[in-house]
Amino acid sequence: MNKTNTLQIIYDQTLGAAAMNNRGFYYPVDLDFGAEGKIYCLNRAHEGDTSGVRVCVLDLDSNYYGIFGSNGYNEGQFIYATGIAVYDEIVYVSDEHTNKISLFDSSGGFIKRWGIAGSKEGQLNGPSALRFDSNGNLYIVDHLNNRIQVFDKDGKYMSGFGSYGTSPGQFNLPWGMTIDSLGFIYVSDWRNDRIQKFTNEGDFVSLFGSTGDKNGEFNRPSSVAVDSEGYIYVTDWGNHRVQIFDKDFDFLQSLRGESTLSPWAREFLEANPDEMAARKTSNLDMNLDIDDQHMLSSHVEKLFWAPISVKIDTLGKIYVVDRNRHRIQVYSKKNI
């Protein structure tokens, strides 16, 4: 059912620019917020070029504060970084290859890491999204074990829920997760193409979504966020869009991407006139009549291309990690 939409999501700006090292992003996968407006953006890079693995720190005004982390097996390094969360100014990063959770201080100094590979209670197999509740408990999407596990902030196992399957309360390769202001847990059940809602104790409440490309349908939802008014935002990764729902799971709006050049991208082009000249002669906003959304996104610069994570800051701004374009698109909410 489609309700009369009194919500309007407005594009604000774009953050970041493609860069394999230092300032910039390289296949970013997630972000979270720290004190004083800092944004911690986690870059996974890809298997063919791991030089871009790092956390890049910036703010909404595109001020740059540095990077930390790199590719490798040593302390402070990641192989396949997947999720990031900030709690009490400690930055937590998950690595689905090493099955470790690494902790850093707010300046990027390595503190410690923990995690044991396996399928028993407290063990991990491909950890992805990380989220803290209001009591400082860390919820981890245990991707390949098809469950959610809960730890204290020091890594002590507390509880868990979920199993493999298609029934309510079961998962098939869950990836993203959030916790709303009332303590309810929302999980993007990736392979089952749905979003599931649970109590803070892990009891199943409800679900929505099915496989497809129509409004309210998903093709591998990768992340979910809920704002202070209960509106739900889902990165519909395979359909290259963000879908928005009300608290009753009724579809409201779909975002396809409206990106403009970020300050970092403009600075790069101004310093590289040959690149600027080539850009001016390129058609980056093609009017293509095609159904293949992946193909469309790869040709039209402003569109989302594999949006993988969505987060909401304390001001209510919506941040979409636009993975294949190496950027973050930022939106604001307006009630009409």
N, C-alpha and C positions, 0 to 999 in steps of 0.2 A: 504494500500500500504506500503511495506517495502522498505525503501531507503537504498542505500549503507551507511553503518555505519562508520563514521569517528570519532566516539566517543568511548573511552574505559574507563570504570569505574573499578578502581583497589582497591582491599581491602587493608586497612591500618592496622587497629588494632581494638581491642575490649576494651570497657570501662565498669567498674562496675563489680559487682558480687552479687549473691543472698544473701540478709541479711534482716531480719525482722526489724532491728533497726540500728541506727547509720550509719557507713560507709557501703554503698551498696544500692542495689535497691530491691524493692519488687513490682512486677507487675507495672513497670513504664508505663506511658501513654503519656508523652510529655516532651519536653525540650525547653529551649531557652538560649540565650547567653547574658552575661553581660560584664562589663569592665574587662580589664586585663586577658582576656581569660577564664573567669569563665563560667561554664556550670551549669545551674539550671535544675535538672532532677526531674520531678514531679512523685511521686509514689502513686498510687491509692490503692494498696493492693487489697484485695477482701472481699466479704461479710462475708466469714467464719472466716477471721482473719484480723482485721483492725489495728493491732499493727504497720504495716509497712507504714501507711499513713504519708508522709512527703515530703519535698523538700530536695534533697541531692545536695550539691554544690561541684564541682570538676573542673578540667581542663583537657586538652588534654594529659597532662603528668601524669595523674592519681593522681595528688596532691589533697588531701581532705581538704575542708574548713569548713565542718560542715553540720548540718541539721537544718531545722526549720519547724514548722507546725506539726499537729498531728490530730488524729481522734476525732471528737466531734462537738458540736454545738456552742461552745464558740468562742470568737474572736481569730483569728489566727488558727482556726481548720477547718477541712473539713470532710464531710461525703463521697461523691463520687466526688473526684477531677477529673477534666477532661482536662483542658488546662492551659498553662502558657505562659506569655509574659513579656519581660523586656523592659521598656522604661524609659530613663533618670534615670537609676539605681533604678527604682522602679519596684518591681516584682508583677505582677498581676496573680492571680490564680482563675479559675472558679470552681464552685461546682454545679453539675447538680441536686443535691438533695435539697440543701438549696436555690438555685437560687441566690447565692451571688457571688460577685467578691471581693476577699480579696487582700489588698495591703500591701506589706512589703518593708522595706528598703533593701539595698543590703546585709546587715548582717543578715537578717531574722527577724528584729524587726517589729512587727505588727504596721501598721499605721491606717488603717480603712477598712471597708467593706461596700458595697452598693449593692442594687438589691432588687426588689419587684417581687414576683411570680405573674404570670398572663399572659394574652394574649393581653393586650392593648399595645399601643405604649410605649416603654420604660420599659415594664415589661418582665420578663424572664420565660421560662419554659424549663429547662434542658440545660443551656448554656454549650457549649463545647469549640471549638477552639477560641483563642484570637489572634488578630493581629493588630499592629499599622501601620498606613500609615506614610508617610514622614512628615505630618503636625501634628502628635501626636494625631490623631483621632483613637479611639479604635473600631475595628470591632469585633463583637461577633456572632458566630454561635448560633442562638437560636433554638437548636436542635428540641425540641418537638413542637415549634411553626412554624417550617419549614420556617425560614426566617433568614436574616442577619440584625442585628441592629448596628447602629453606635452611639457611645457616645464620649463625650470629655474625657480627661484623669481623670476628677474628677467625672464622672458618669452621666453627664447631657445628656439626649437623644437628638440626632441630626436628625437622619433619619433611614430608613430601607427599605428593599425590599425583595420580595419573598413571596410565599404562597405554600400551599400543592397542589401537583399534579405531573403529568408526562410531561406536556408541557414544551417547552423551557422557562427557567426563573423560573420554579416552582421546588419545592424540596419535597423529601420524606426522612425525617430524615437525613438532612445534618450533617456532623460531623467535617471535617477538612477544612482548608482555608489557603490561602496565598495571598500576594500582591506582584506583581513583581516590577521591577525598574521603569516601566512606569506607575505604578499605577493601572494596571488591577488586578481584584480580581478573584481568582480561588477557587471554592468550590467543595469539594468532596461530591457528592450527594449520600450518602451511600446506601440507599435502592433502588434508581434508577440506581445504578451501572454505574455512569458516572461522568465526571468532567465538570463543567460549568464555563464559563468565562464571566465576567461582567466589565463594565467601573467602575471608582471610584465613580460614582453616582448611580450605581446599574442597569444600562441598560444592558440587555442581549446582548452578543456578539456572542458566539458560544458554542458548547459542543462537547464532544467526549466520546466514550466508550459505551459498552453494556454488558449484562449479559453473563458470560461464563468464560472459563479458557484458551482460546487461546490468542495469542499475541494481545494486544489492547483491550481485554475484561476484565471485572472486576467481582469480587465476594466481594462486600461490601468494596469499597475503603474508607480508613479511613483518609488519609492525602495527601496533595499535596504541593510540593515546586517547585519554579522556580529559576534557577540560573541566573547569570549576562548575559549569552549568550542566554537565552531564553529556555534552555532545561528544560523539565518538568519531575518531579519525583513523582510517585504515590505509596503509600503503598497499595498494593492490599491485604488487610487484610485476606479475606477468602481464597485466593489462596496462601497465605504465601510467598509473593514475593514483590519486588519493580520493577515497570515497568518504563521505561524511554522513553520519546517522544521528538521530535523536536518541534519547535514553531508552525509548521503546524499540530501538533497532530499525525504525523506519528510515528509509533512504531520504536524504535531503539534497545533496549536491555532490558533484564530481569535479575534481580539479585535474586538469591535464598538463598544467605547467605554463608559466608566463615569464620565464626568466629574461632578465636584461643583463648587461655586462656588470660584473661586480667591480668595486674600486680596485681590487688587485689585478683583475683582467685589464682594466683601462690603463693602469700604470704600466703593465707589460707591453701593451700595444703602443703606447706613447714612446716607450723606450726602444721599440723595435719597428721602425717605419716600414720595413719590407712586409712584416706580418700585417701591419695596419693596411697597407695598400692591397694585399691579397684579400683581406677580409672585405674591403669595400667593393671588390669586384665579384664577390661570392654571393650566391642566393642562399641565405641561411634561414629563410622563412618561406619555404616552398609551399605552394598550394597543391598538395598531392591528394588525389582521390583514390586512396587505397585503404583496405580493411586491416592490413597487417600493422598492428600498433607498434611492434618492435621496429619494423622498417620505417614507419612514419617518424618515430622518435629519433632514429639514427640520422634522419635527414633534416629535421626541423629543430634548430638550436634551442628555441625557447621551451620546448616540451620536456616533461620528465622522461628520463630514459633509465628504467630499472630503479625507481624510487624504493629505497630499502628500509628507511627508518623515519619515524615522525615523533617529534617531541614538542612539548608546550612549556614555555617559560613562565615565570611568576607574573608577567604582565599579560599573559594570555596569547602571546604571539606563537604562531605555529611554524615549526622548522621541519622542512622535508629534506632528508639526505638524498640527493640526486646522484646516485652512485656512478653511472657510466658517463656523466657529464662533469664529475669531479667538483661538485658545488653543493651549496645549501640554498634552497629557495625558502624565503620567509614570507609569511602571510599574517594578516590581522583579521579579527572577527568583528562583524558589525551586525547588530540586530535591527531589522527593518520592520 
